[in-house]
Amino acid sequence: MILSFATPESSSGIYEPFPGFTVIAGILTSFILHIIMKYNQLRQAEQAAKASKSHIVVIEERNQALMEKANRLVEKHQNLEKETILDINKSVSKIRTVEEKTVMKSTKIESSQEFGQFLRQMPELMANKHIERLLNEIFETENNLAQWKISYNQQVEYFNTLLHQFPISIIAKIIRLKDLEFYKEHSLTDFTDEMLGL
């Protein structure tokens, strides 16, 4: 089969060191090629998962930068609104304290939905095309982030499945390849006093 091409044409037969050598050599060569192809497929899946994780990091950074801008905008307008309420309070009654009338509290915007709710309370801000663009970009980054998380988890699943298939599972143990971790949301272990209303 494979080795039959290696013998000269002038010979009348194929020389085999023992009967069935050609068949065994062909099967062994096919098996080695199969292992090489599976190993390359495994490494390709690993690189695809790493690329997706990198995309997630980039989009998270972009989303965080947009959220910081949104929070600065919200804080600025809440401070303006607070000052307006304080001015009204001073003119209406000098007896009441500021704390009794000031209902505005500073909250951190963490999603496009929260930012959109804030903007709906301020129609003059919603009319600003730059603020609308900021909201749309936050929304877009959240959608992209969700898609890349799903893609990453699918690629990790594919890699882990390949890793546990024969014959790659044997090679993986030898070279100490391990399962990739699925994407998990960052746990919110840090609760600020503001978040708890303290």
JOQUIVEN-V953557 format. One record per run of one state. SS is the DSSP state (H for helix, E for strand, L for the rest). FROM is the first residue (numbers start at 1). TO is the last residue. Records with the same first field share a line. If there is no record, write none. Layout:
SS=FROM-TO ; FROM-TO
This chain:
L=1-2 ; 7-20 ; 93-97 ; 102-111 ; 122-122 ; 127-128 ; 164-167 ; 175-192 ; 197-198
H=3-6 ; 21-92 ; 98-101 ; 112-121 ; 123-126 ; 129-163 ; 168-174 ; 193-196
